[in-house]
Each structure stands twice: as C-alpha cells, then as structure tokens.
C-alpha cells in the first residue's frame, strides 16, 4: 500500500511544508544565486589562470613602466581619483567604490529588518538609501571605465598587425578590447568583461530595488501582510556585494 510522508498533520507532497523553512520565492532565488555564483567563479578562475600564466614584472616598482611583455602592477593602473591631476592615489578610488557598495548592503539589511517589523516608512527610507548607494557605485564605475579607456599617457606596445600590415613600435593611449597601454591584451579584455558583467548585475539590482521601493511606498506589501519581496531582493543585493569583494581582490589587490 502506498503511503504519504507527513510532518505533523501536513503532507510533504501537498505543498504544506516549506523546504528548509524557506518559501518558494526564496528557494528559487537561492537556486538562481547558486547558478550565478558558478558563472562568476568560472570567470574569476579563468582570470586567475591567465593572470598567473603571464610573466610578472620583476623589477623595482618605482621603475615600473607599462608593457605588453608582463602583467601590470594594479597600483600603477588604478591610481587616479576624480578631480585630482598629477598625483597618484593607488586604489583609493576603487576603495571608495567598495565602501559605497558595502554601505548599501548595510542599508538593505536595515530595510529587511524594517519589513520584518512591518514598518513601511522604515522600508521605504532604507530602500531609497540602498538605491542611492547602487547608483553612486555605478557612477563611480562609469568614471573608472572612462579613465581606463582614455588612459593616462602614450605607451609603446611593440610591433602589431593592423589593417593587413605590421606596424613597428605601435603607440597606444588607453585601453580597448584588442590593445591597451597597460599590459597584455587579455588584461583589458578581462577587466571589461568581468567588471562589466558585475556592473550589469548591480544595474539590474538597482532597477529591481526601484520597483520594490515604489511597491512598498504604495502599500502593496503592507496589503499582503508581509515584506518577503524585500528579503528576496536583499538576497540578490548581498550576493552582488559579495561577488564584488572577489572581483576587487582578483583585479585590484593581486
């Protein structure tokens, strides 16, 4: 005789018991984040293999110059700050970007906590600050990309094949997908792809946060009797912040 597994008076097959005490929406969000984590892991592992297969600069850091012959020193690439000219501020700007994104994660925690207390005003306030933090991060990343593309000077990258002919001692300023002044071609290509992929996730998160912000302000979640949507959006936002920690470590510190 077939039997049905039960917990208390609820059938496991009747939809009455939530796996791991998580709702269907939360569980699906966890599945999505897990699959996304595999994607980012693959990209960062590929970066690590390419990074460590390329020659490293072995001289005095003070004598470092950009070259396609070796991987650049991060402190020499990311040393600019908006409004500051002629000075080197290694990793200060990207450190500010990281601080902004982590701070937005804190405001998201406060929004979730307010939702658990059914505090509509608190949810709206902290979601707004989270949105501002996300937009600020994207603005910083846009400036960093613009500076990375425009470059900080002219560099000779050696002989290259362009338009069907070899050009000796080709000079370039800034970065593109094919050539860049900082190092091997793969350096800029990986930077654009991985930081751009993460930036797309941040942009998606900001859009979703704006939608949930207006829904909360209009009382939609209050009418439902819960703010679970804020918790699901919060999971995504925390994931984006966590991924940035690894991107920051791989690109800017190592």
N, C-alpha and C positions, 0 to 999 in steps of 0.2 A: 504494500500500500504506500502511495506517495505521501510524503509529509512535507510540511512547510515550516521552515525555521522561523522561530519567533523570539522576540525580546520583550519580555513583559507580555502585554496584550497586543503588540504591534508586529505585523508580519514584515520580515526583511524584504520581501518581494512586492510589497504593496505600496512602497514609496513613503512609508510612515517613519522610517528611521534614516537620519542623515548620516552618511559615511563620515567618520571622524568628527561628528557633530558640526559638519560644515554643510551649508545649503548648496543646492545645485549650482547656483551662480558662482559662489565662492570656489567650489570644486573645479568648475570649468575654467575659472581664472587661474587657479593653480596649475592646471594642465597647460594652459597657454603659456604661462610664465616658464614652466619647465621646458617646453619646446623652444621658447625664445632663448633660454639660458644655453641650450645646446648650440644654437646658432651663433651666439656671441662667443661661446667657448671655442667653437671651430675657427672663427675669425681671429681670435687672440692667439690661439695655438699656432695658426698659420703665420701670424706676425712674428711670434717667438722663433719659429724655425727659420724664417727668412732673416730675421734680425741677427741670430747667432751664427748663421752661415755666412754672413757678410763680414769682411775684415773690420776690425775696430781701430780707432785712432790710438796710437801707442806713444805719442809724444807728449810734451808739456801742454796742458790745457790752455795755458796763456798764449801758446804759439799756434793754436788750432786755427785752421782755415778750411772752408767748405771745399769738398772734393767728392767726385763720384767714386773715388778709389776706396773709400771707407765710410762706415756709418757715422752720421754726425753726432756730436755731443748735444743732448737735449737742452742743456743750459745755454748753449750758444744759439740755438734755433728759436727757443721760446723765451726771449729776453726783453720783449717790448712791452710797453704799457701805454694806453691811450693818453695823449696829451703830453707825453714825456719824450723828448727828442734828444738824441746824442748821449743817452745814458743806457746802461744795461741793467735791467731788473730781472734776473733769471727766475723764471717760474712764478713770479709774483702775480701776474695777471691770471694765469691758469689756477693758481691757488685761490684767488678771489672767486673765480668761477665755481670751483669746488665748494667753497664755503657757502656760496649762494644756493647751490643745489642741495647741500646737506641741510641748510636752514629751511628750505622749502619742504624738506621731508619732515622736519620738526613741526611746522605749521600744519602739515597733513595729519600728523599724529593728533594734534590738538583738535582738528576738525572731526576726526573719527571719534575721539573721546567725547566731544560735544554732542555728536549724533547718538552715542550710546546713552547720554543723559536726556535725549530728546530736546536739546537746546538749539532751536532753529537759528537764533541770532548768532550763537557761537559757531555753528557750522558755516553759515554764510560769511562771517568775518574771517575765519581761518582758511576757508576755501579761496577767498579773494586774495589773501596774502600768499597762498600757495601758487595761484595763477601768476601773481606779480613776480614771484621768485622764478617761475619757469620762463616767463617772458624775458626777465633780466638775464638768465643764463643763455637763452637763445641769442639775445642781442650781443652778449659777450662773445659767443662762439662765432657769430657773423663777423664781428670785428677781427677776431683772430684769423678766420679764414681769409678775409680781405688782406690783412697784413701778410699772411703766409703766401698768398698768391702774388701780391705786388713785390714782395721781397725787400731786403734791406741793403742791397748793393749788387753789383755785377760780379758774377763768378764765372771762371773758365772751367768748362766741364770736359774738355778734351775734344777728340775727333768724333763727329756724329754723322749719321747718314740721313740727309734731309732732301726731299724732293728729287730723289734719284741720284744724288751725288754726295760725296764725302766733303764735310766742312771741317777744316783743321782749327783747333783751338776755339771751338764754338763757345761764345759767351752768352749767358742767360741771367735774367734777373727774376727772382721769384720762383714760383712753382706751378707746374701743370701735371697732367697725368703721364706725359711722356718723358719730360726732363724737369729738373729742378736744380736750383743753385745750392741746395743744402747737402745733397748726398746722392746715393744710387737712385735710379728711377722708382724702384719699389718703395722707397721711403715715403715719397709724396703720395703715391697711389694708395698705399695702405692708410696713410693719415686721412686722406679724403674719404675713403670708403668706410673705414671703421668709425671715425668721429662723425661722419655724415649719417651713417646708419643709426648711431646712438642719438644724434640730433633729431632725426626723424621720429624716434621714439619719444623724445621729450616734446616735440611739437604735437604729436598725437595725444600725449598726456595732457598738454595744455588745452587742446580742443575739448577733450573729454571732461576735464575739470571745469571748463567754462559751461558746458552743457549741464553738468550736475550742479554747478553754482546757481544757475538760473532756475533749475528744477527745485532746488532747496529754497531759494528765495520766494518762489511762487507757492510754496507749501505742499508740493507734490508728495514728498517723503513723509511729511507730517500727517497727511491724509492716509498714507499707507500704514502708519503706525510704527514705522521703523526707518532707519537710515542705513540700511545694509548696502545700498549702492555706494555710499561714501566709503565704506570699508573695502568694497571691491576695487574702486578707483584708487584707494590708498595702497592696496597691494601692488597694483601696477606702478604707481609713482615711486614706492620704495624700491621696487625692482630696478627701475630706471636709475635711481640714485646709486644703488649697489653696483650696477654694471659700470657706472662712471668711475667708481673707485678703482676697478680693474683697468679700465681704459687709461685713466690717469697714471696708474702705476707702470703700465707697459710702455706708454708713449713718452711720458714726461719725466719719469724717475729712473728708468733702467737704460 
